[in-house]
Amino acid sequence: MRIIDAHMHIGLQSFCDNENSEFQYDLCSTYDEIIELMDASDVDMAIILPIPHKDFNTVKANSYVFEAYQKHSDRLIPFCRIDEHLEENIEKGFRGVKLHLLYEEVDIKNIKKELQQIEDANIPIIIHAKFANKVKQVEQILKYAPNLNIILAHMGRGHLYTGEQTIDNALALKKYPNVYMDLSTVGDLQSIINVCEILGYDRVIYASDYPFGKNCLGEKYRYTDELNALKKNLSREQSELIFHENIERLLGLKNDIYVRRAKKADVESVMDMFNSINSEDQKFLAYGNKASLIRQIVRSERHCYVAVYENKVVGFLRESGRPEGYSLLEEILVLPECRGKGVATKLISHYHRAFHKNMAKTNASNHKMINMLSKNGYIAENPDAPRIINWVRNGE
């Protein structure tokens, strides 16, 4: 069975810029050490994370992780810390982000832009939350980036190697389908299984937090102890999900349809998509009257989302604000050759996570749109209208 360790740290003490640092945990290790441990433990791949502390130089820490990836690209998956080079690092090839809200002393409200960059890049973020109110911290992040794939490190446990808080966290976060948990340093097998039963085995991810355990427990620590306990107590199907399938699904999303905010560079792709549809669909969308407006709004990088598949824009959605916190669904469009492949479902799901109270208007003859809105919880306010039907959805 394939095994991916989704939480291992690498870095050197020389990256610490503060001679008087009070950071008490030793998370230093070399990538050669990691590879040697993986070989000895039959671990196929690992997500490698920089040392997540404010006293450790972020540029040096991120650079070392990427160096490791370049030398062992078949084994190591690089995640970076947030800094002013985040967008560049994502473009460079980092596959995710690690954020330690305590050690990095980050206030969530100050990183709204960065969270949305990560969300739009369709890569996951591993969050180590502060000790109290972990659920509220996750929900605050989702407020700014509702479609961001979040992995809550350590299941949000309380004290080290206990199941404290994990059940409550799972119960509260179950309603957010894009929130996952890694099981590193929980150390309580029954708590891990209980969380899996609540959250779902498809949302729990194997991870070790190496070298934390080695440096914390000393001679008592054996990297393979938890691996072996999990293998012994999980079914084959459960093991496949936790040990590799769940994290592969998150890391492999760029090969699937995903949705992000529209950018200026998308203007021509979006306009080409409108021009590719038949005259009836253009009439339903009132495209002839809206073309210049749509172009202008896409250029503004506001209110618009695109669906992407294999680096090609295949779908488009535009919304506009309305009173009392409502959002009006203005247009939703899918390339003709991509219809029936779930593109519209991805777009509408993304939209509903971002805006919980929705309105829409449709031509009474647009039966495809009427069916889609009905399936997605919209209620027609004037279903027998001869020309324009008004719809409302309250997803709160």
Secondary structure, DSSP 8 states (H G I E B T S, - for coil): ---EEEEEE-B-GGGB--TT--------B-HHHHHHHHHHHT--EEEEE----TTB-HHHHHHHHHHHHHHSTTTEEEEE--STTHHHHHHHT--EEEEETTTTT--GGGGHHHHHHHHHHT--EEEE--SS-HHHHHHHHHHH-TT--EEEGGGG-SSTTS-TTHHHHHHHHTT-TTEEEE-TTT--HHHHHHHHHHH-GGGEE----BTHHHHHHGGG--HHHHHHHHHHHS-HHHHHIIIIIHHHHHHTGGGS-EEEE--GGGHHHHHHHHHHS-HHHHHHTTHHHHHHHHHHHHHHT-SEEEEEETTEEEEEEEEEEEGGGEEEEEEEEE-GGGTTSSHHHHHHHHHHHH-SEEEEEEETT-HHHHHHHHHTT-EESSTT-SSEEEEEEE--
